């Protein structure tokens, strides 16, 4: 029987080297103070509905886009308006089956299949990026079925923690708030009404007992 930390498991699951929960918050000293302050506020919010998530995305986007010393990638102008006023609609659009995705977003999805897609950087750090976990459903991922929905995430990352939004396999919006302490909150919202239907919390540094191989 092997004991494995949840943080180790999350790092393996995400396969995103710049955002390992156990490392990302230690050496990220280049993040600007305003973005960090807004991130701290967003992490402390109780996001009860879709509108709360929308406001948090907007607050984070306008704070990070106005940071000094940032680099905006070629994807930023394409996504700017969406991130500023309709971020939840953006992630829902990105998660559609590829044939139903707006044409201007398809290249971003294809690119994200190979690597993270930075939107705003500061030095070597990704402050805002898009990640792709494949298709919803194991066999859909294995066979890359174009009719399946995409498991995409929009991620804001600062030294204080990270904020992620995505859509689950049922089509419900999901928000995740990760603190640099390891504490996390995950909320799921009704697809039609936008009210919260699930709320989970935990600590990424807790240990779980894994069964023997």
Buried (B, 14 or more C-beta within 10 A) or exposed (E): EEEEBBBBBBBEEBEBEBBBBBEBBEEBEEBBEBBBEBBBBBBEBEBBBBEBBBBBBBBBBBBBBEBEEBEBBEBBEBBBEBBBEBBBEBBBBBBBBBEEBEEEBEEBBEBBEEEBBBBBBBEEBBBBBBBBBBBBBEEBBEEEBEEBBBBBBBBBBBBBBBBBBBBBEEEBBBBBBBBBEBBBBBBBBBBEEBEBEEEEEEBBBEEEEEEEE
